Amino acid sequence: MRDLAHSADALSRDLLDWYDVHARAMPWRVAPADRAQGVIPDPYRIWLSEVMLQQTTVAAVKDYFERFTRRWPTVTDLAAAQDADVMGEWAGLGYYARARNLLKCARVISTERDGRFPDSYEELIGLPGIGPYTAAAVAAIAFDRPETVLDGNVERVMARLHDEHAPLPGVKPILKAHAAALTPQHRPGDYAQAVMDLGATICTPKSPACGICPWRAPCRARTEGTAADLPRKTPKKPKPTRHGIVYIARSECGDWLLERRPDKGLLGGMLGWPGTDWEAAPSEAAPFDADWTPAPAEVRHTFTHFHLILQIRTATLPAGFVTEANQELLRRHDFRPSDLPTVMRKAYDLVRDTLC
């Protein structure tokens, strides 16, 4: 029986053998058999997928990725895109700062690097919006560099493999050291994807399938019967609840009044309904004087750090209404609810039958 006293090379070989048979098919991934035949991953597709996957699931990302790459098949195509078009395609994925940084990074690569991604961690991490995880993932997967990729799946695998009971996030450096010790020089890109696949499909948060795991023999948590309890996490503080009001208005001919949010902050740069700040007890701040009608239902939405409850007011735009600098009057034929961020689309869905 192999245990952790055996070589890291042997453990990585076992995992790669498993991956060669069980690798998940993804639209941005080069399958291990194709890679063995010399097919090279497209760094643009790897980078785009990794940015999209932050704080999001593979299932949620696939359709977005395929739409993006159909519309902007290369990084130079994305760099030339209109900001509003990109933000509209991103709507629903959340964490909108990622989309703004996506454009910044694409434009740096297009204008300063002739459309070519750098192939080292050190250069990648200097690009807009690319942090340690993304730099390691792109360097490993796209360029086969032996970088240590540490996402939530890998953290869970390492915590169980080594039976680490110290809680996250404090234990991250220890888990990264364990992961680095296992990262091979041979096929590091496939290995990075293999260990993430292992966490996503076998070493899952609940009910891990230890009986079919390629690392079942050396896994200390399996031996100790603690796998289901790991990784431990420091308890989170309860999320506060904030409140706000959104104002949804249409003209007599069906045009919609929308407001572009500031570039910085939540939903930065996105079009949405005019509204109040989100705070404990918001005051009315209608975008124009009108007989605003309260909607019977309210929006409930959860962000990373707080819950949000939004009241909805509706009205008809007065004749001759003039928009302010941050407002747009969108013609009904140009209005696509899918372009709205999720919280704003929820508000629209609640009142659309009374306004359309």
KEKE-840216 format. One record per residue (C-alpha): residue in one letter; x, y, z. Coordinates in steps of 0.05 Angstrom, whole numbers, padded with zeros to 5 digits, always signed. Layout:
BEGIN
AXYZ...
This chain:
BEGIN
M+00000+00000+00000R+00029+00067-00020D+00029+00123+00032L+00056+00193+00036A+00126+00167+00049H+00127+00147-00024S+00153+00195-00075A+00114+00255-00101D+00130+00229-00171A+00092+00165-00157L+00032+00202-00131S+00030+00250-00189R+00036+00191-00237D-00023+00157-00205L-00064+00220-00212L-00044+00231-00285D-00062+00159-00301W-00130+00171-00271Y-00138+00237-00309D-00121+00205-00375V-00184+00163-00368H-00230+00209-00329A-00214+00280-00351R-00276+00324-00356A-00293+00351-00425M-00295+00427-00425P-00300+00476-00483W-00234+00510-00464R-00195+00447-00448V-00148+00406-00491A-00162+00333-00474P-00101+00294-00449A-00100+00248-00510D-00099+00309-00556R-00046+00343-00515A-00003+00280-00520Q-00009+00287-00595G+00018+00358-00593V-00045+00400-00591I-00029+00464-00554P-00080+00499-00510D-00101+00569-00531P-00078+00616-00474Y-00135+00664-00490R-00187+00610-00478I-00152+00586-00415W-00147+00657-00387L-00219+00674-00405S-00245+00610-00373E-00204+00620-00309V-00229+00691-00301M-00301+00669-00312L-00294+00611-00263Q-00274+00654-00205Q-00329+00648-00152T-00372+00611-00204T-00385+00539-00224V-00365+00504-00289A-00438+00491-00305A-00455+00565-00299V-00395+00587-00341K-00400+00541-00402D-00454+00579-00439Y-00422+00647-00424F-00355+00621-00449E-00383+00595-00514R-00421+00660-00528F-00359+00702-00513T-00313+00661-00557R-00363+00660-00614R-00369+00735-00611W-00296+00750-00594P-00254+00690-00617T-00186+00722-00602V-00158+00768-00549T-00150+00823-00601D-00224+00816-00619L-00242+00824-00545A-00195+00883-00539A-00232+00919-00595A-00301+00906-00565Q-00345+00961-00537D-00346+00962-00461A-00422+00960-00459D-00425+00899-00505V-00377+00861-00460M-00413+00881-00396G-00479+00860-00428E-00452+00791-00446W-00424+00785-00376A-00491+00801-00342G-00511+00746-00295L-00441+00721-00280G-00432+00771-00223Y-00368+00801-00195Y-00369+00853-00250A-00300+00880-00235R-00276+00817-00269A-00307+00839-00335R-00276+00908-00330N-00208+00878-00315L-00218+00828-00372L-00222+00886-00421K-00163+00922-00390C-00120+00859-00394A-00142+00844-00466R-00124+00914-00487V-00055+00911-00454I-00041+00845-00489S-00067+00871-00555T-00030+00937-00555E+00033+00923-00515R+00045+00849-00530D+00023+00842-00602G-00036+00798-00581R+00008+00746-00546F+00002+00724-00474P+00066+00720-00434D+00083+00649-00415S+00111+00658-00344Y+00078+00668-00277E+00120+00730-00263E+00096+00766-00326L+00025+00742-00323I+00014+00767-00252G+00034+00837-00275L-00027+00841-00321P-00092+00876-00300G-00139+00831-00261I-00092+00771-00258G-00077+00748-00188P-00034+00691-00161Y-00085+00636-00176T-00100+00658-00247A-00027+00670-00263A-00009+00600-00239A-00067+00568-00275V-00052+00601-00342A+00023+00588-00337A+00011+00515-00320I-00048+00497-00365A-00032+00540-00426F+00044+00537-00424D+00059+00473-00384R+00098+00510-00331P+00106+00473-00264E+00066+00525-00224T+00025+00507-00164V-00049+00518-00176L-00090+00525-00112D-00165+00533-00117G-00219+00508-00070N-00218+00438-00099V-00143+00432-00090E-00146+00459-00020R-00197+00406-00002V-00156+00350-00033M-00092+00372+00002A-00127+00380+00070R-00154+00309+00065L-00092+00277+00035H-00050+00304+00093D-00105+00305+00146E-00095+00379+00160H-00143+00403+00214A-00122+00476+00219P-00179+00519+00190L-00181+00559+00127P-00161+00611+00108G-00102+00610+00156V-00079+00541+00133K-00073+00562+00060P+00003+00569+00060I+00010+00498+00088L-00038+00470+00036K-00001+00507-00019A+00065+00477+00005H+00034+00407+00002A+00008+00421-00068A+00075+00449-00092A+00111+00386-00067L+00066+00344-00113T+00069+00388-00175P+00110+00349-00226Q+00159+00375-00278H+00128+00327-00329R+00058+00346-00354P+00046+00400-00301G-00011+00429-00342D-00049+00363-00343Y-00032+00352-00270A-00061+00420-00250Q-00126+00402-00285A-00125+00331-00257V-00121+00353-00184M-00177+00403-00195D-00219+00349-00229L-00205+00302-00171G-00233+00353-00122A-00293+00369-00166T-00314+00298-00181I-00286+00250-00129C-00261+00288-00068T-00325+00329-00064P-00345+00373-00005K-00398+00324+00017S-00396+00248+00012P-00328+00241-00021A-00323+00178-00064C-00261+00151-00029G-00270+00081-00055I-00254+00101-00127C-00203+00155-00112P-00134+00145-00143W-00103+00171-00078R-00146+00129-00031A-00087+00089-00005P-00042+00147+00016C-00099+00192+00040R-00090+00203+00114A-00160+00231+00125R-00191+00169+00094T-00149+00126+00141E-00169+00168+00201G-00242+00173+00181T-00240+00249+00179A-00247+00263+00105A-00319+00288+00109D-00298+00339+00162L-00243+00371+00122P-00223+00423+00106R-00243+00460+00168K-00262+00533+00161T-00262+00592+00208P-00335+00610+00222K-00359+00669+00181K-00392+00729+00211P-00467+00736+00195K-00481+00777+00133P-00515+00844+00145T-00578+00863+00107R-00581+00928+00067H-00641+00961+00036G-00654+01004-00025I-00705+01028-00076V-00703+01021-00152Y-00745+01064-00199I-00769+01031-00263A-00798+01079-00314R-00820+01076-00387S-00841+01129-00437E-00908+01127-00471C-00876+01095-00532G-00842+01041-00490D-00771+01066-00481W-00737+01048-00415L-00699+01095-00369L-00633+01063-00347E-00574+01088-00308R-00501+01068-00315R-00468+01055-00248P-00400+01083-00230D-00341+01042-00255K-00318+01027-00184G-00360+00988-00135L-00413+00934-00141L-00441+00925-00211G-00390+00977-00234G-00401+01001-00305M-00466+00963-00312L-00533+00990-00336G-00589+00983-00286W-00649+01019-00258P-00640+01086-00224G-00642+01078-00149T-00620+01097-00080D-00556+01077-00044W-00559+01010-00009E-00558+01022+00065A-00596+01008+00130A-00655+01054+00115P-00654+01089+00047S-00690+01154+00033E-00732+01165-00029A-00688+01189-00087A-00732+01186-00149P-00699+01205-00215F-00756+01253-00232D-00821+01277-00201A-00879+01230-00216D-00935+01191-00184W-00891+01132-00168T-00929+01067-00155P-00899+01018-00105A-00895+00946-00130P-00928+00894-00085A-00865+00850-00085E-00793+00866-00067V-00727+00841-00093R-00684+00796-00049H-00613+00784-00070T-00549+00762-00036F-00480+00789-00052T-00414+00762-00023H-00415+00806+00039F-00488+00825+00049H-00561+00810+00035L-00601+00863-00004I-00675+00879-00003L-00700+00927-00057Q-00768+00961-00060I-00793+00976-00130R-00827+01039-00155T-00856+01046-00225A-00878+01107-00265T-00887+01134-00336L-00835+01183-00362P-00863+01254-00373A-00865+01281-00443G-00801+01314-00463F-00760+01280-00409V-00685+01295-00415T-00635+01245-00389E-00577+01264-00343A-00504+01247-00357N-00506+01178-00326Q-00574+01159-00355E-00596+01127-00420L-00664+01123-00453L-00662+01055-00486R-00711+01042-00542R-00756+00983-00530H-00728+00944-00589D-00657+00953-00562F-00674+00933-00491R-00652+00863-00471P-00668+00843-00399S-00612+00791-00404D-00562+00849-00407L-00581+00871-00337P-00543+00847-00276T-00582+00793-00239V-00608+00838-00183M-00635+00888-00234R-00666+00833-00276K-00702+00807-00215A-00734+00875-00206Y-00755+00876-00280D-00784+00806-00275L-00828+00827-00217V-00861+00885-00253R-00855+00870-00328D-00926+00846-00336T-00951+00913-00309L-00905+00955-00353C-00899+00917-00419
